[in-house]
């Protein structure tokens, strides 16, 4: 007579658990997910439904920066690039702790953010440019005061 071994019973239990898990995931994906899309906006954006086509509105491969910043631009508007600028400057400051380098990179990024954007974004970019130039000038002055060359 065949007596099931311990390994055979463990395999049966694992298969039963996997079947239940896949069944629950199938219910979620095929029943609940389409209903949640139906309850959302009547005209969802391409990034909300994951429609990243080659020639569509969300052209991920042709315009990756524009496509990746679309969801943030909906929430933050023209301040999206200010937030990106601040994150880059903060991480750079934490890594190098040199205000001169942060000032120079800040000038470059702020100059980049003043070109080709809306009028409000350009005003914000010029403000960032002024802050970055101020940080760079402050660093130059403090270095000259504390460490004179003569």
N, C-alpha and C positions, 0 to 999 in steps of 0.2 A: 504494500500500500504506500502511496505517495504521501509523505508528510511535508508540508511547506516549511522551508527553513526561515530563519530570522531575517536574512537578507531579502528573500522573496517577499515577505510581509512588509518590510521597510520600503521596498520598491513599489508595492501596491499602494501604500499610504502616500508616498510622494506623488505618484501618478494621480491619485484622487485629489490631493491638495492642488496640484497644478491644473487639473481639470476644473475645479471650482474657481480658482483664481482667473483662469482664462475665460470662464463663463461670465464672471462678474465684469471683467474688462470688456468683454464683448457687449454686454448689456449697456455699460456706460458709453462705449463708443458708438454703437448703432442705434440706441434708443434715446439716451439722455443728451448726448452731444448735439445731434441735429435739433432737438427741441430747444436747447439753450441758444442755438444760433437763430432760431425762429423768434425767440423772445427778445433778441438784441435789436440793434437799429435796423431799419428797413433797407438802408443802403450802406452796408458796412464798407469800410476802406479795405484796400487790398492787403494791407499788413494785418488786419484783424482776422482775416480768414486764411492767411498764408498763401495768397495768390501771387507768387513771385515769378511772373512769366518773363520771357526774354524781351518781348516787345510791348508788354503791357504797361500799366500805370506804375507799378512797382518793378522797375527794371533793375534788379539787384546786381546784375553783372555789368550793365552799361553805366549806371549811376549809383555806385555803392554807397557813397556818403549821403546823398539825397535820400535814398531809400531807407538807410538805417536811422536817419534823424527824423523821418516823417512822424513816427509816433510821439517823439519828444516835442516836435514843433506844434503838434496839436495841443499838448498840455502846457508847454512853457512859452509858446509863441517865439518872438524874437530873442527871448532870453536863453534859448537853447544853447547858443554858442557862448554866451557868457558863463553858463554853468560848465560847459566843456572846458572853457578857458580856465576857470577857477579850479577845476579838478586837476587839470594838467599842471597848473602852477603849484597847487598844494602838494601833489605827489613829487614834483621836481624839487620843491623846497625841502620836503621830508627826506629825500634821497641825498641831496648835495649840501644843503644848508649854506648856500652861498647866494646872497641877495643879488650879486652882480649877474650871475648866470641866469637867475630867475628873471631879473629885469630885462636882459637881452632877449631871452626866449619869449618873455611877455610882450616886448615890443614887436617881435616878428609875428607872433600870433595875432596881436591886436591889429597890426597893419594888414594882415591877411583877412581879418574879419570886417574890415572897412570897405572891401571891394566887392561889388556885385550883389549886394544885399539890399533889402528895403531901406527906406530913409530912417526909420526908427532903429534898425539894426546898425546902420552906419553911425548914428549918434552914439549908440552904446559902444561900438568899436572905437570911436574916437575917445570916449571916456576911458576905456581900457588902455588905449595907447597913452593917454596922459598919465594914468596911474603907473604904467610900466616905465615910462620915461622918468617919472618922479622917483621910482625905486632905484633906477640906474643912476640918476644924478645924486641921490642920497648916498648910495654906495661909493661913488667917486669922491664926494666931499668928505665923508667920514674916513676913507682910506687916506686921503691927503692930510687931514687934520691929525690923525693918530700916528701915521707913519710918514713924516715929511722926508723928501728925498735929499734935502740939503743938510 
